[in-house]
Amino acid sequence: MADNRVVQGRMVTPESLAELVEGEDVMDAEAIEETDRECPDCGGDVLEVGYMPSVTEFVTGWKCQDCDWSETDRE
């Protein structure tokens, strides 16, 4: 499966999807994965991406393909 996905009408890479979730540049990102989740705001499909915003942190983020909703596994 291709690494790129369409999010809010534009093609994103794992890194650019992680940057949308994080709100700033990230060091590295894993492949984008499909989830069984529905967006709580619009009911759209949600994608998951694991990424490293810094050398000492790994975060899993989720982003709706259709709206601005996103969330991370940070406490």
Summary of the structure (lengths in Angstrom):
residues: 75
radius of gyration: 11.4
end to end distance: 31.1
largest distance: 34.0
contacts: 205
relative contact order: 0.25
helix: 12%
strand: 47%
